[in-house]
Amino acid sequence: MKVVQTVALVCASFAIAAAATAQDKAAGKSTQVAAKAVPAVVAALPTLPVAGPEQLLAASQAYVGAYDCEFKQTLNVTKHQVEGYVVVTFSSKAYTMKPVRSSTGAVRLEEVGNGPMLMVQIPTKSMLMDTVKGRRIVDACLHEEQVREARADTGGNALGMNLAGQVDTSCAKGKC
């Protein structure tokens, strides 16, 4: 009887070992498939050049965080893992962007790789645009800093432009 139990135990051990080996082989194949897929994804990502001092300055001036936009839409700007770049997330899509300062003081977030997306941040609002189609994707986006700026703004218009001393708007108010 002991011999029969021992033989049964050995056979069961071989069956369990064979099943485990089959699982390991199946897992190995899926890992190999995933390993082959990863280089394809990595190859599709844009190669980001090292950010220069001007780009780093622009990145430090970009508003990072959550934005509330028109029509109850939201977008989010986060720092990219590569210093000097940001990621703009809107409508389940993420765009890697390069911050650029403009001569007007606005911060432009330009999609890397000549993509069509552009985000413009001015003191009291931001907007995301598709430059190929020539239209705004979402407008009137406000970061908490922009909300504070809009409340503090007393001499300019709703966009934070034409602040006191920049442009004479007295004739526009009928005081010529």
C-alpha positions as CSV (number, residue, x, y, z in Angstrom):
1,M,0.0,0.0,0.0
2,K,2.9,2.3,0.8
3,V,4.4,1.7,-2.6
4,V,1.2,2.6,-4.3
5,Q,0.9,5.9,-2.3
6,T,4.5,6.7,-3.0
7,V,4.1,6.1,-6.8
8,A,0.8,8.2,-6.8
9,L,2.6,11.0,-4.9
10,V,5.5,10.9,-7.4
11,C,3.1,11.0,-10.4
12,A,1.2,13.9,-8.9
13,S,4.4,15.8,-8.4
14,F,5.4,15.3,-12.0
15,A,1.9,16.5,-13.1
16,I,2.1,19.6,-11.0
17,A,5.7,20.3,-12.2
18,A,4.6,19.9,-15.9
19,A,1.6,22.3,-15.4
20,A,3.9,24.9,-13.7
21,T,6.4,24.6,-16.6
22,A,3.6,25.1,-19.1
23,Q,2.5,28.3,-17.2
24,D,6.0,29.6,-17.1
25,K,6.4,29.1,-20.8
26,A,3.1,30.9,-21.5
27,A,4.1,33.7,-19.2
28,G,7.5,33.9,-20.9
29,K,5.8,34.3,-24.3
30,S,3.6,37.1,-23.1
31,T,6.6,38.8,-21.5
32,Q,8.5,38.4,-24.8
33,V,5.5,39.9,-26.7
34,A,5.4,42.8,-24.3
35,A,9.1,43.3,-24.5
36,K,8.9,43.5,-28.3
37,A,6.0,46.0,-28.0
38,V,7.8,48.4,-25.6
39,P,10.6,49.3,-28.1
40,A,7.9,50.2,-30.7
41,V,6.2,52.5,-28.2
42,V,9.5,54.0,-27.1
43,A,10.5,54.6,-30.8
44,A,7.3,56.4,-31.4
45,L,7.9,58.9,-28.5
46,P,9.6,62.1,-29.5
47,T,13.3,62.4,-28.5
48,L,13.5,65.5,-26.2
49,P,16.6,67.6,-26.5
50,V,18.1,69.1,-23.4
51,A,16.3,72.3,-22.4
52,G,18.3,75.5,-22.6
53,P,18.2,78.3,-20.1
54,E,15.5,80.2,-22.0
55,Q,13.2,77.1,-22.1
56,L,13.9,76.4,-18.4
57,L,12.9,80.0,-17.5
58,A,9.7,79.6,-19.6
59,A,8.9,76.2,-17.9
60,S,9.3,77.9,-14.5
61,Q,6.7,80.5,-15.5
62,A,4.2,78.0,-16.8
63,Y,1.1,77.4,-14.6
64,V,1.3,73.7,-13.6
65,G,-1.8,72.0,-12.2
66,A,-5.6,71.7,-12.8
67,Y,-7.5,74.1,-15.0
68,D,-11.3,74.7,-15.1
69,C,-12.4,75.7,-18.6
70,E,-15.6,76.8,-20.4
71,F,-18.5,74.4,-20.7
72,K,-17.3,72.6,-17.5
73,Q,-14.3,71.1,-19.3
74,T,-11.0,70.6,-17.5
75,L,-7.4,70.1,-18.5
76,N,-4.2,69.5,-16.5
77,V,-0.6,70.6,-16.9
78,T,2.1,68.5,-15.2
79,K,5.8,68.6,-15.3
80,H,7.4,66.1,-17.7
81,Q,10.0,63.7,-16.4
82,V,12.5,65.6,-18.6
83,E,13.3,68.9,-17.1
84,G,12.0,71.9,-19.1
85,Y,9.0,70.1,-20.6
86,V,5.4,69.8,-19.6
87,V,2.5,67.4,-20.3
88,V,-0.9,68.9,-21.1
89,T,-3.8,66.4,-20.6
90,F,-7.2,67.2,-22.1
91,S,-10.0,64.9,-23.1
92,S,-8.1,61.7,-22.4
93,K,-5.2,62.8,-24.6
94,A,-1.7,63.8,-23.4
95,Y,0.5,66.2,-25.3
96,T,4.3,66.7,-24.5
97,M,4.9,70.4,-24.8
98,K,7.9,72.7,-24.8
99,P,7.4,76.0,-23.0
100,V,8.4,79.1,-24.9
101,R,8.2,82.7,-23.7
102,S,6.7,85.2,-26.2
103,S,7.6,88.9,-26.6
104,T,4.1,89.8,-25.2
105,G,4.8,88.0,-21.9
106,A,2.5,85.1,-22.6
107,V,3.9,81.6,-22.2
108,R,3.4,79.3,-25.2
109,L,3.3,75.5,-24.7
110,E,4.2,74.1,-28.1
111,E,3.6,70.4,-28.8
112,V,6.9,68.6,-29.4
113,G,7.4,67.0,-32.8
114,N,5.6,69.7,-34.8
115,G,2.2,68.6,-33.5
116,P,-0.8,70.8,-34.1
117,M,-1.5,71.6,-30.4
118,L,-0.6,74.9,-28.8
119,M,-1.5,76.2,-25.3
120,V,-1.2,79.9,-24.6
121,Q,-1.1,81.1,-21.0
122,I,-1.7,84.8,-20.3
123,P,-2.1,86.3,-16.9
124,T,-5.8,85.7,-16.6
125,K,-6.7,82.8,-18.8
126,S,-5.4,80.0,-21.0
127,M,-6.5,78.3,-24.2
128,L,-5.7,75.1,-26.0
129,M,-5.6,75.5,-29.8
130,D,-5.2,73.2,-32.9
131,T,-2.9,75.2,-35.1
132,V,-3.6,73.0,-38.2
133,K,-7.3,73.5,-38.1
134,G,-6.9,77.0,-36.9
135,R,-9.4,76.8,-34.0
136,R,-9.6,76.7,-30.3
137,I,-10.1,73.3,-28.7
138,V,-10.9,74.7,-25.3
139,D,-11.0,78.3,-24.1
140,A,-11.3,80.3,-20.9
141,C,-9.2,77.8,-18.9
142,L,-8.3,79.1,-15.4
143,H,-5.6,77.9,-13.1
144,E,-5.9,79.0,-9.5
145,E,-3.1,81.6,-10.0
146,Q,-5.0,83.0,-13.0
147,V,-8.1,83.3,-10.9
148,R,-6.2,85.3,-8.3
149,E,-4.7,87.5,-11.0
150,A,-8.1,88.1,-12.5
151,R,-9.5,89.2,-9.1
152,A,-6.5,91.5,-8.5
153,D,-6.6,93.0,-12.0
154,T,-8.3,96.5,-11.7
155,G,-6.9,98.4,-14.7
156,G,-7.0,95.9,-17.6
157,N,-9.7,94.2,-19.5
158,A,-10.9,90.6,-18.9
159,L,-7.8,89.2,-20.6
160,G,-5.3,91.0,-18.4
161,M,-4.0,92.9,-21.4
162,N,-3.8,96.7,-21.9
163,L,-2.9,97.4,-18.3
164,A,-2.5,100.9,-17.1
165,G,0.2,102.7,-19.0
166,Q,0.4,100.2,-21.9
167,V,-2.3,101.6,-24.3
168,D,-4.3,104.8,-24.0
169,T,-7.9,103.6,-24.0
170,S,-9.5,106.9,-22.9
171,C,-11.0,107.6,-26.3
172,A,-12.6,104.2,-26.3
173,K,-14.6,105.3,-23.2
174,G,-15.8,108.5,-24.9
175,K,-13.4,110.8,-23.1
176,C,-11.5,112.2,-26.1
